[in-house]
């Protein structure tokens, strides 16, 4: 390495270590090349200007619109500019719905100087709208109609109204043919775009809008079969909670038509160009043909949405009330942005933070205004843009029967907006959390579990910090109470996302007792390691054989010997020797696989044949296998539920055995546990999805002729068996829940779960009675409930959970076509 130059003067020799002086002979070396300068193309500049329309109040929106329109028209002959701008308009309309009025204003200005380009844009948009209908993408079709509605001022004749009339008429025909879901969705598409038309430069549109509203009246008031099952709260009817959104929208439009269509919250960027637009050439509205059949539209995407809000209990109005058209318009824009940009949660978060930029300047109060100072600071509107965004995302997260996207997507959106604007979003989230928590006793049980999932996940992104001291008084409630169950399950999920020591460090002292010492162990205790356990040495021998991967014959002999010894001890010590042997075998597998999921999967795979035999030994054998798994993972039931799910995948367990175990476990108290919900919901989902897949794969038409008769017969038999299993599982679960609700079991309540009753407030419902101070500041002195009172309190909550589970799973099964007959298991509200 002697020829490797390490510095110290010039490479040719001499000293001068570290000198920076250049020498003339250095010019003979290879010259330095400067970085080539990037010249931004004309269209790149136009694209950037268009994409940033209305995004900042620092730039006057009207000036930005005028600049974009001028740059496009001045370079209309440039093919790259013309084609690129047309594609850009199409993308913006779909991916950034907030900007549709501003993009439409640019097109109206273009029409005033270069009408032929405007014609091309309209024709291209109509062609893409027709393609959206063919693909069943109704949201994209709705947004393109909105674009045409904002252009109503430059459309000749009735403009977009004939198309809207066709949409409503098509909805009427479909409803008469029994296709209620798609008819309601089409009517919603027509109605939601009317306010944008009325806020356009067009004049004398009121009669045409009223005609659309009147034609839609008989359609929107047709009740959907799932309506009574989709109420998010059972005992809350205020604030239009649970009302179908399309009905709510129709009511708002009727009220708006009677008040004169003020629509002061909608942007009107065209006001400065009013005369120029109205004097420009009129464009013909391109024709759009609706398809005869909408069967290609996914059925679960058009189940009518019901209104939900997390701010209905506030005294200050920080979101548009449900009798105001702004309620549906703002929420629709937020929802469409989240739906169309679901591949980029960061972009969605940025748009939601900037909602106030895309509507009238005085539509919202200043961002991050404290809730307790809203009325003091407000000069007009008290609506908070951050509350509108949070409320709309929660409405989608808690949408029934299921959200449009995976729930973790909505989790991530709420996390990102909180990171982008913590001062504004964090207080809004706090009020939403408290509203949901305070109404847990009325909340749908599926939404309670979604709330637990989101809340624990959200806290994990922000150091697991929360003001737990606010809920200390509810620790005195029984574990089966919804509020206490929510606290317990949230902590359980937090531990699954982190580890026990980390979570304990974030909790006040009063909460420490909720986390058992066993949760802090790296590996659960193998109960047969305890010398007090009968036949502990023999059980440890079974564990050793499994660890050493001994032959199946040797293991069978050891289990047979274990059963004989258990029998010899007598029924006073071991009631069921065969069940004892199964428990030893299953817990040994759990102990070997406790290191990770891959370990337990490997062990289950290796022992699959033996586990299948064990499950078939007795009618209750599979339930005993589940009990053994959950007993081993008693301190981490979520992990146990995951292991049970894997055993179900291997067909070691049956769906019926999982349902039966949950219904019988802890005499119904397990219904308050999240892991029990996960086990049943996952099992039901697998059974339903199997039927869906088989139905989708069923050959039809000419394809049937290409299949051998015996193959087709076998397929049909498989499909019939799957449907029978689905039906039987529905009857088993719903019938069991019905019986549990009708006759809650009498089970002794643990002393540590006693529910205090206040002497001052003895007339209040038990769930409202807590230890501490009342609103007047008086000290509340609790007294112990009697044994009978505690028993009645427990039975009341078991009945509550059973009824709510029954309602939820009735809804899940009714979503699946043909599962229930619609009579025996109906839930009446």
Buried (B, 14 or more C-beta within 10 A) or exposed (E): EEEEEEEEEBEEEEEEEEEEEEEEEEEEEEEEEEEEEEEEEBBEEBBEBBBEBBBEEEBEBBEBBBBBBEBBBEBBEBEEBBEBBBEBBBEBBBBBBBBBBBBBBBBBBBBBBBBEBBBBBBBBBBBBBBEBBEEBBBBBBBBBBBBBBBBBBBBEEBBBBBBBBBBBBBBBEBBEEEBBBBBBBBBBBBBBBBBBBBBBBBEEBEEBBBBBBEBBEEBBEBEBEBBBBBBBBBEBEEBBBBBBBBBBBBBBBBEBBEEEBEBEBBBBBBEBBEEBBBEBBBBEBBEBEBEEEBEEBEEEBBBBBBBBBBBBBBEEBBBBBBEBBBBBBBBBBBBBBBBBBBEEBBBBBBBBBBBBBBBBEEBBBEBBBEBEEBEEEBEEBBBBBBBBBBBBBBBBBBBBBBBBBEBEBBBBBBBBBBEBBEEBBEBBBBBBBBBBBEBBBBBBBBBBBBBBBBBBBBBBBBEBEBEBEEBBBBBBBBBBBBBBBBBBBBBBBBBBBBEBEBBBEBBEEBBEEBBEEEBEEEEBEBBBEEEEBEBBEBBBBBBEBBEEEBEEEEBEEBBEBBBEBBBEEEEEEBEBBBBBBBBBBBBBBBBBBBEEEEEBBEBBEBBBEBBEEBBEBBEBBBBBBBBBBBBBBBBBBBBBBBBBBBBBEBEBBBBBBBBBBBBBBBBBBBBBBBBBBBBBBBBBEBBBEBBBEBBEEEBEEEEEEEEEEEEBEEBEEEBEEBBEBBBEBBBBBBBBBBEBBEEBEEBEBEEEBBBBBBEEBEEEEBBEBBBEEBEEEEEBEBEEBEEEBBBBBBBBBBBBBBBBBBBBBBBBBBBBEEBBEEEEBEBEE
